[in-house]
């Protein structure tokens, strides 16, 4: 990656969070979420946006993620208004479950350690 792309990725990430939290009024966004990363291609034609939704209810998490994805045209419009670049990429939102996976591994390791400590 080059420095310009890295700067754009960082700015896109900041703006997407700002737009989703302040300008998007979608009632389906009920759960807490984080934009983990934005990965834009060199041509600025598309960018993957990695989203993690935190929820104990999988259905609410899915609804929140769907709402975020479906608001992509609004996000692009708002970014186009605030940034002075020729082309705003098409954003593809990707659900990132790495944090959930890590938490599950931690829980399993805790259970193993607990059993080893009590059983031996």
Secondary structure, DSSP 8 states (H G I E B T S, - for coil): --HHHHHHHHHHHHHHHHHHHHT---TT--SEEEEEEEEE-TTSSEEEEEEEEE-S-HHHHHHHHHHHHHTHHHHHHHHHHHS--S---EEEEEE--HHHHHHHHHHHHHHHHHHHHHH-
